């Protein structure tokens, strides 16, 4: 990664793109919007090599994404399903035979995540997302958590001229990453890599995991987030 600082607005846009990959049905309309979002980030100089790879994969395999989306995130019987919930992944463990035993949904992680949303007045059911997702009773879906981080980034950007208020949203983001998203996204990336036959979702979640880990490393050392 290059060593230039990433403006908070671009970080927000990046997390918003990541969230859309899990919260939007990959139809032609979404794919065009995703390409536009990627082009915007690339033109802004944000994570250029990584996003160019994802842009190329999307262009090449776009027509195959819809079935992969259902298989990975919606249909347990598909044989490729990886539950996109923090409680399932963080509350699970690897069996001796190498398979992964998922934890129960609506675990303590899900309750804690919902409390974060409530305190920050974040309402994921009001978002423009794939309609069936609005019926899910669990707040710790990977897409909701990524969207929440994006929301906190946008709020920090909106209060940029008032440092004390901007600092509140920055601290909330750092805390949420360290206590929640950062604790399970790497394992989730590994599980998706096993279940996915297409490179798109594997590449997206791998980049998301790497970026979150990078943010946490910068947070621990007191450095700014850089590419």
C-alpha positions as CSV (number, residue, x, y, z in Angstrom):
1,X,0.0,0.0,0.0
2,X,1.1,3.5,-0.7
3,X,2.0,5.8,2.2
4,X,-0.4,8.7,1.6
5,X,-3.1,9.6,4.1
6,X,-6.6,8.6,3.1
7,X,-9.1,11.5,3.7
8,X,-12.0,10.5,6.0
9,X,-14.5,11.1,3.2
10,X,-12.8,8.5,1.0
11,X,-12.7,6.1,4.0
12,X,-16.4,6.6,4.3
13,X,-17.0,6.0,0.6
14,X,-14.8,2.8,0.7
15,X,-16.8,1.3,3.6
16,X,-20.0,2.3,1.9
17,X,-18.9,0.4,-1.2
18,X,-18.0,-2.6,0.9
19,X,-21.3,-2.6,2.6
20,X,-23.2,-2.4,-0.7
21,X,-21.6,-5.6,-1.8
22,X,-23.4,-7.5,1.0
23,X,-26.6,-5.4,1.2
24,X,-27.5,-5.1,-2.4
25,X,-28.7,-7.8,-4.8
26,X,-26.1,-7.8,-7.6
27,X,-28.4,-6.9,-10.5
28,X,-27.4,-4.8,-13.4
29,X,-28.3,-1.5,-11.6
30,X,-26.2,-2.4,-8.6
31,X,-23.3,-3.4,-10.8
32,X,-23.3,-0.1,-12.6
33,X,-23.4,1.8,-9.4
34,X,-20.6,-0.4,-8.0
35,X,-18.4,0.3,-11.0
36,X,-19.1,4.0,-10.6
37,X,-18.2,3.9,-7.0
38,X,-15.0,2.0,-7.7
39,X,-14.1,4.5,-10.5
40,X,-14.6,7.4,-8.1
41,X,-12.3,5.8,-5.4
42,X,-9.7,4.9,-8.0
43,X,-9.7,8.4,-9.5
44,X,-9.3,9.8,-6.0
45,X,-6.2,7.7,-5.6
46,X,-7.7,5.4,-2.9
47,X,-6.3,1.8,-2.7
48,X,-5.8,2.0,-6.5
49,X,-4.1,-1.4,-7.2
50,X,-6.5,-3.4,-5.0
51,X,-9.7,-1.7,-6.3
52,X,-8.5,-2.0,-9.9
53,X,-8.4,-5.8,-9.4
54,X,-11.9,-5.8,-8.0
55,X,-13.1,-3.6,-10.8
56,X,-11.7,-6.0,-13.4
57,X,-13.3,-9.0,-11.7
58,X,-16.6,-7.3,-11.6
59,X,-16.4,-6.5,-15.3
60,X,-15.5,-10.0,-16.1
61,X,-17.7,-12.1,-13.8
62,X,-20.7,-9.7,-13.2
63,X,-23.2,-12.0,-14.7
64,X,-22.4,-14.8,-12.3
65,X,-22.6,-12.8,-9.1
66,X,-26.4,-13.2,-8.4
67,X,-26.3,-16.9,-7.8
68,X,-23.1,-16.6,-5.8
69,X,-24.7,-13.9,-3.6
70,X,-27.6,-16.2,-2.7
71,X,-25.4,-19.2,-2.2
72,X,-22.9,-17.5,0.1
73,X,-25.2,-15.2,2.1
74,X,-28.8,-16.5,2.0
75,X,-29.2,-20.3,1.3
76,X,-27.8,-22.6,4.0
77,X,-28.5,-25.6,1.8
78,X,-26.3,-24.3,-1.0
79,X,-23.2,-26.0,0.4
80,X,-21.4,-22.6,0.1
81,X,-23.3,-20.6,2.7
82,X,-21.2,-18.7,5.2
83,X,-23.5,-17.0,7.8
84,X,-22.8,-13.2,7.6
85,X,-23.3,-12.6,11.3
86,X,-20.8,-11.7,14.0
87,X,-22.5,-13.9,16.5
88,X,-22.2,-17.0,14.3
89,X,-18.5,-16.4,13.4
90,X,-17.1,-14.9,16.5
91,X,-19.1,-17.3,18.7
92,X,-17.9,-20.4,16.7
93,X,-14.8,-22.5,16.6
94,X,-12.9,-24.8,14.3
95,X,-13.5,-28.5,14.8
96,X,-10.7,-31.0,14.8
97,X,-11.6,-32.1,11.3
98,X,-11.0,-28.6,10.0
99,X,-14.7,-27.6,9.6
100,X,-16.1,-24.6,11.3
101,X,-18.8,-24.9,14.0
102,X,-20.9,-21.6,13.9
103,X,-22.2,-20.1,17.1
104,X,-25.8,-19.2,17.8
105,X,-27.4,-16.2,16.2
106,X,-28.6,-13.4,18.5
107,X,-25.6,-14.0,20.8
108,X,-24.1,-11.5,23.1
109,X,-22.3,-9.9,20.2
110,X,-25.6,-9.1,18.4
111,X,-27.0,-7.5,21.4
112,X,-23.9,-5.3,21.9
113,X,-23.9,-4.3,18.3
114,X,-27.5,-3.2,18.5
115,X,-26.7,-1.0,21.4
116,X,-24.0,0.8,19.4
117,X,-26.5,1.5,16.7
118,X,-29.1,2.8,19.1
119,X,-26.6,5.1,20.8
120,X,-25.5,6.6,17.5
121,X,-29.0,6.8,16.1
122,X,-28.2,4.4,13.2
123,X,-31.2,2.7,11.6
124,X,-30.2,0.1,9.1
125,X,-33.8,-0.8,8.2
126,X,-34.1,2.7,6.8
127,X,-31.3,2.1,4.3
128,X,-31.8,1.4,0.6
129,X,-31.0,-2.3,0.8
130,X,-32.2,-5.7,-0.6
131,X,-35.7,-5.9,0.8
132,X,-35.4,-9.4,2.4
133,X,-32.5,-8.1,4.6
134,X,-34.9,-5.7,6.3
135,X,-36.8,-8.7,7.7
136,X,-33.6,-10.0,9.4
137,X,-33.9,-9.6,13.2
138,X,-30.2,-9.6,13.8
139,X,-28.2,-6.4,13.8
140,X,-24.7,-7.9,13.4
141,X,-24.9,-8.7,9.7
142,X,-21.5,-8.0,8.0
143,X,-23.2,-5.4,5.7
144,X,-24.9,-3.6,8.6
145,X,-21.6,-3.3,10.5
146,X,-19.7,-2.0,7.4
147,X,-22.5,0.5,6.8
148,X,-22.3,1.6,10.4
149,X,-18.6,2.3,10.1
150,X,-19.2,4.2,6.9
151,X,-21.9,6.2,8.8
152,X,-19.5,7.1,11.6
153,X,-16.9,8.2,9.0
154,X,-19.4,10.5,7.3
155,X,-20.4,12.0,10.6
156,X,-16.8,12.7,11.4
157,X,-16.4,14.4,8.1
158,X,-19.6,16.4,8.6
159,X,-18.2,17.8,11.9
160,X,-14.7,18.4,10.6
161,X,-14.8,22.0,11.6
162,X,-15.7,21.2,15.2
163,X,-12.9,18.9,16.3
164,X,-14.5,17.8,19.6
165,X,-17.6,16.5,17.9
166,X,-15.6,14.9,15.1
167,X,-13.5,13.2,17.7
168,X,-16.6,11.6,19.2
169,X,-17.4,9.8,16.0
170,X,-13.8,8.9,15.4
171,X,-13.5,7.3,18.8
172,X,-16.8,5.4,18.3
173,X,-15.5,4.1,15.1
174,X,-12.2,3.0,16.6
175,X,-14.0,1.3,19.5
176,X,-16.5,-0.5,17.2
177,X,-13.7,-1.8,15.0
178,X,-11.7,-3.1,18.0
179,X,-14.6,-4.6,19.9
180,X,-16.7,-5.9,17.0
181,X,-15.9,-5.8,13.2
182,X,-12.2,-6.2,13.7
183,X,-12.7,-9.3,15.9
184,X,-14.4,-11.4,13.3
185,X,-13.8,-10.1,9.8
186,X,-10.5,-11.9,9.2
187,X,-12.0,-15.2,10.1
188,X,-15.1,-14.4,8.0
189,X,-12.8,-13.6,5.1
190,X,-11.1,-17.0,5.5
191,X,-14.5,-18.8,5.5
192,X,-15.8,-16.9,2.5
193,X,-12.6,-17.8,0.6
194,X,-13.4,-21.5,1.2
195,X,-17.0,-21.2,0.2
196,X,-16.8,-18.9,-2.8
197,X,-16.1,-20.2,-6.3
198,X,-16.0,-16.6,-7.7
199,X,-13.2,-14.2,-7.1
200,X,-15.3,-11.2,-6.5
201,X,-16.7,-11.7,-3.0
202,X,-13.5,-13.4,-1.9
203,X,-11.5,-10.3,-3.1
204,X,-13.9,-7.8,-1.6
205,X,-13.9,-9.4,1.9
206,X,-10.2,-10.0,1.8
207,X,-9.6,-6.3,1.1
208,X,-12.2,-5.3,3.8
209,X,-10.4,-7.5,6.3
210,X,-7.0,-6.1,5.4
211,X,-8.2,-2.5,5.6
212,X,-9.9,-3.0,9.0
213,X,-6.7,-4.7,10.3
214,X,-4.7,-1.8,9.0
215,X,-7.0,0.7,10.7
216,X,-6.6,-1.2,14.0
217,X,-2.8,-1.3,13.6
218,X,-2.7,2.5,13.0
219,X,-5.0,3.0,16.0
220,X,-2.8,0.9,18.2
221,X,0.3,2.9,17.2
222,X,-1.3,6.3,17.1
223,X,-0.7,6.7,13.3
224,X,-3.1,8.1,10.7
225,X,-4.8,5.6,8.4
226,X,-2.7,5.4,5.2
227,X,-3.0,3.5,1.9
